[in-house]
Amino acid sequence: MQHGYPEIEEQEGTRVEKVLLAALVAFLLVGGFWVQGRFEELIPAPVLQSYDGRQGIEDEVGVSPLRSRVDKLQVVANNRQSTLGGKENARDEAAKKYEFRREEYRTAMEAGGASAVQRGAFEKARASLSAAQAEIAPAKLIADEAAQGLAKERANFEAASARARDIFESRELQRSVKMFALHFGFAAGCVGIAWIVWQQGRQKRWRYLTILTALFTASVLQLLFLLFEYCWRLFLEAYAALGVSLLGTVVCILAIIGIKRWLFSPERLAESRLGASRCPLCSTPFTESQNHCWHCGHALVEDCETCGSRRLLYAPHCGNCGSSPS
């Protein structure tokens, strides 16, 4: 013997079942996305530079030895340029001393004669300037040779680096295609299997068909999420701001149209005001004995086309016979 209220019990059971089915779909999605994440380990991503024991593409192309050689040549070029700079500074200092001693010697000669010390200082400054100038050319030649060698090796390094980047991008594209095939193959396979099982359960009128429905729903949602993710990466990410602007504009326009057409339509406003015994035009309260609004003079009643009795104007149905106006 069954006690209680069967209809209420069935209704509450349906509500609980819906909650559990929603939770089941969520758990199935978690498991599905976990499997999708494991696909990343099946096809490792290419690496440009070696790390954690993985050989990078730069090592395959031979970029690392070239980088090391460029670094060494850069140090040599810097040292030789520094040496050249030091010799140029010494030349400038010698030129200043020479100018000073020369003016000193010339002034002494014009005054009546220069001493042996002044002449010796002048000759020494001139010899120092000549020696400093003589050292500039060889140092500049050595610095230029180092700079040319560095430029040549740097060009080789940049060419190898560009080749490594091209290979990296090519392998990254190949991996993306394979990952796309794996992800959508798995998701589409889940949808196909779930659809077949759901159809068989439906034909056999299985009692727990809702479980198969949840499985099919989760597989479809997983496929839709993947479609959205790939569409976002390939097309939508660069235009996200524009998309949000357009979507917001469309939603706001539709909302305004909907509000004006349904929520604040003249018919709805009139019915709402009549229900509160207010004039449908100006919303002024009225009594049942009034035929016109005392504020705006608008008609409040009319004769029913079916029974001829007085009925409220704009009312959807006659209060006497229940008919609606034609």
C-alpha positions in Angstrom: 0.0 0.0 0.0 1.4 3.4 -1.0 1.0 6.2 1.5 1.6 10.0 1.1 1.2 12.0 -2.0 2.5 10.2 -5.1 2.5 13.2 -7.3 4.5 15.4 -4.9 6.9 12.5 -4.3 7.4 12.0 -8.0 7.9 15.8 -8.5 10.5 16.0 -5.7 12.2 12.8 -7.0 12.5 14.5 -10.5 14.1 17.6 -8.9 16.6 15.5 -7.1 17.3 13.5 -10.2 18.0 16.7 -12.2 20.4 17.9 -9.6 22.3 14.6 -9.6 22.3 14.4 -13.4 23.8 17.9 -13.5 26.5 16.8 -11.1 27.1 13.7 -13.2 27.5 15.8 -16.3 30.0 18.0 -14.4 32.0 15.0 -13.2 32.1 13.5 -16.6 33.4 16.7 -18.1 36.1 16.8 -15.4 37.2 13.3 -16.4 37.0 14.1 -20.1 39.1 17.2 -19.8 41.6 15.3 -17.7 42.0 12.8 -20.5 42.3 15.7 -23.0 45.1 17.1 -20.9 47.1 13.8 -21.0 47.3 14.1 -24.8 49.8 16.9 -24.2 52.2 14.4 -22.8 51.8 12.1 -25.9 53.3 14.7 -28.2 55.8 16.8 -26.4 56.1 20.4 -27.4 59.3 21.3 -29.4 61.8 23.4 -27.5 64.0 26.0 -29.0 66.8 25.9 -26.4 67.8 22.9 -24.3 66.6 22.6 -20.8 65.8 19.8 -18.2 67.8 17.4 -20.3 65.8 17.9 -23.5 67.8 18.8 -26.6 66.6 22.0 -28.2 66.4 22.7 -31.9 69.2 25.3 -31.6 71.6 22.4 -30.6 70.4 20.4 -33.6 71.2 23.3 -36.0 74.4 24.2 -34.2 73.4 27.6 -32.8 74.9 27.0 -29.3 78.6 26.7 -30.6 78.1 29.8 -32.7 76.6 31.7 -29.8 79.6 30.7 -27.6 82.0 31.8 -30.4 80.2 35.1 -30.8 80.5 35.7 -27.1 84.2 35.0 -27.1 84.8 37.2 -30.2 82.7 39.9 -28.6 85.0 39.9 -25.6 88.1 40.0 -27.9 86.6 42.9 -29.9 85.7 44.8 -26.7 89.3 44.4 -25.4 90.9 45.5 -28.7 88.5 48.4 -28.9 89.3 49.3 -25.4 93.0 49.1 -26.2 92.5 51.4 -29.2 90.5 53.8 -27.1 93.4 53.9 -24.5 95.9 54.7 -27.2 93.7 57.4 -28.6 93.4 58.9 -25.2 97.2 58.8 -24.8 97.6 60.4 -28.2 95.2 63.2 -27.1 97.1 63.8 -23.9 100.4 63.8 -25.8 99.0 66.3 -28.2 97.9 68.6 -25.4 101.4 68.5 -23.8 103.0 69.1 -27.2 100.8 72.2 -27.8 101.7 73.5 -24.4 105.5 72.9 -24.8 105.4 74.3 -28.4 103.7 77.6 -27.2 106.2 77.8 -24.3 109.1 77.3 -26.6 107.8 79.8 -29.2 107.2 82.4 -26.6 110.7 82.0 -25.2 112.2 82.3 -28.7 110.3 85.5 -29.4 111.5 86.9 -26.0 115.1 86.6 -26.9 115.9 82.9 -26.7 114.8 79.6 -25.2 116.8 77.7 -22.6 118.1 74.2 -23.0 115.5 72.9 -20.6 112.7 74.4 -22.6 114.0 73.1 -25.8 114.5 69.6 -24.4 110.9 69.6 -23.0 109.6 70.7 -26.4 111.5 68.0 -28.3 110.4 65.4 -25.8 106.8 66.3 -26.1 107.0 66.2 -29.9 108.7 62.8 -29.8 106.0 61.5 -27.4 103.2 62.7 -29.7 104.9 61.1 -32.7 105.2 57.8 -30.8 101.6 57.9 -29.7 100.4 58.6 -33.2 102.4 55.8 -34.6 100.7 53.3 -32.2 97.2 54.3 -33.4 97.2 52.7 -36.8 98.3 49.2 -35.8 95.8 49.2 -32.9 93.0 50.4 -35.2 93.9 47.7 -37.7 93.7 45.0 -35.0 90.4 46.4 -33.7 88.9 46.5 -37.2 90.0 42.9 -37.8 88.3 41.8 -34.6 85.1 43.7 -35.4 85.0 42.2 -38.9 85.5 38.7 -37.5 82.8 39.3 -35.0 80.4 40.7 -37.6 81.0 37.6 -39.8 80.4 35.2 -37.0 77.4 37.1 -35.8 75.8 36.9 -39.3 76.4 33.1 -39.2 74.8 33.0 -35.7 71.8 35.0 -36.8 71.3 32.9 -39.9 71.4 29.7 -37.8 69.1 31.2 -35.2 66.6 32.1 -37.9 66.8 28.6 -39.3 66.2 27.2 -35.8 63.1 29.4 -35.4 61.7 28.3 -38.7 62.1 24.7 -37.8 60.6 25.4 -34.4 57.5 27.0 -35.9 57.1 24.2 -38.4 57.2 21.6 -35.7 54.9 23.6 -33.5 52.4 23.7 -36.4 52.7 20.0 -36.9 52.1 19.4 -33.2 49.1 21.7 -33.3 47.6 19.7 -36.2 48.2 16.4 -34.4 46.8 17.7 -31.1 43.7 19.0 -33.0 43.2 15.5 -34.5 43.7 13.8 -31.1 41.4 16.2 -29.2 38.6 16.2 -31.8 39.0 12.5 -32.5 38.5 11.7 -28.9 35.6 14.2 -28.4 33.8 13.1 -31.6 34.4 9.5 -30.7 32.8 10.1 -27.3 29.8 11.8 -28.9 29.4 8.9 -31.4 29.6 6.2 -28.8 27.3 8.1 -26.4 24.8 8.6 -29.2 24.7 4.9 -30.2 24.4 3.8 -26.5 21.7 6.4 -25.9 19.7 5.3 -29.0 19.9 1.6 -27.9 18.8 2.5 -24.4 15.9 4.5 -25.8 14.8 1.7 -28.1 14.9 -0.8 -25.2 13.1 1.8 -23.0 15.8 1.4 -20.3 14.7 2.6 -16.9 17.9 4.6 -16.4 18.0 6.3 -19.7 18.7 9.6 -18.0 22.2 8.3 -17.1 22.9 7.8 -20.8 21.4 11.2 -21.5 23.9 12.7 -19.1 26.7 10.8 -20.8 25.6 12.1 -24.2 25.2 15.6 -22.9 28.7 15.7 -21.3 30.3 14.4 -24.6 28.5 17.1 -26.6 29.5 19.8 -24.2 33.1 18.6 -24.3 33.1 18.9 -28.1 31.5 22.3 -28.0 34.1 23.5 -25.5 36.9 22.3 -27.7 35.4 24.0 -30.7 35.1 27.3 -28.8 38.7 26.9 -27.5 40.2 26.4 -31.0 38.0 29.1 -32.5 39.1 31.5 -29.8 42.8 30.7 -30.4 42.6 31.0 -34.2 40.1 33.7 -34.8 38.5 35.4 -31.8 41.4 36.2 -29.5 42.7 39.0 -31.7 39.2 40.6 -31.9 38.0 39.9 -28.4 37.5 43.6 -27.5 35.6 44.3 -30.8 33.5 41.1 -30.2 32.6 42.2 -26.7 31.6 45.6 -28.0 29.4 44.2 -30.8 27.8 41.6 -28.6 27.1 44.1 -25.8 25.6 46.5 -28.4 23.3 43.8 -29.9 22.2 42.6 -26.5 21.4 46.1 -25.3 19.5 46.9 -28.4 17.5 43.7 -28.2 16.9 44.4 -24.5 15.5 47.9 -25.3 13.3 46.5 -28.0 12.0 43.8 -25.8 11.3 46.1 -22.9 9.5 48.5 -25.2 7.6 45.8 -27.0 6.6 43.5 -24.1 7.3 45.0 -20.7 6.2 48.6 -21.4 3.9 48.0 -24.3 0.7 50.1 -24.4 -1.4 47.0 -24.0 0.5 45.7 -21.0 0.6 49.2 -19.4 -3.2 49.6 -19.9 -4.0 46.2 -18.5 -1.7 46.8 -15.5 -3.3 50.2 -14.8 -6.9 48.8 -15.2 -6.0 46.1 -12.7 -5.2 48.7 -10.2 -8.3 50.7 -11.0 -6.4 53.5 -12.7 -6.9 55.3 -16.0 -5.1 53.4 -18.8 -3.9 56.7 -20.3 -2.8 58.9 -17.3 -2.9 56.3 -14.4 -5.3 58.4 -12.4 -7.5 56.3 -9.9 -11.2 55.9 -10.9 -14.3 54.3 -9.4 -16.7 51.7 -10.9 -19.3 54.4 -11.5 -17.1 56.5 -13.7 -17.4 56.4 -17.5 -14.6 58.8 -18.2 -11.4 59.8 -16.4 -11.9 62.9 -14.3 -8.3 64.0 -15.0 -7.8 63.5 -18.7 -11.3 62.8 -19.9 -10.4 59.5 -21.6 -13.2 56.9 -21.9 -13.0 54.1 -19.4 -15.8 51.8 -20.5 -17.4 50.5 -23.7 -20.2 48.2 -24.6 -19.4 44.5 -25.0 -19.8 43.3 -28.6 -21.1 39.9 -27.4 -23.4 40.6 -24.4 -23.9 44.4 -24.6 -23.0 45.0 -21.0 -20.5 47.7 -19.8 -16.9 46.5 -19.9 -13.6 48.2 -19.2 -11.9 49.7 -22.2 -8.7 47.9 -23.1 -9.6 45.0 -20.8 -8.6 41.6 -22.4 -11.9 40.0 -21.5 -15.4 41.1 -20.7 -16.2 40.8 -17.0 -19.8 39.6 -17.7 -19.4 37.0 -20.5 -15.6 36.5 -20.7 -15.4 37.2 -24.4 -12.4 39.1 -25.8 -12.8 42.1 -28.2 -12.5 41.4 -31.9 
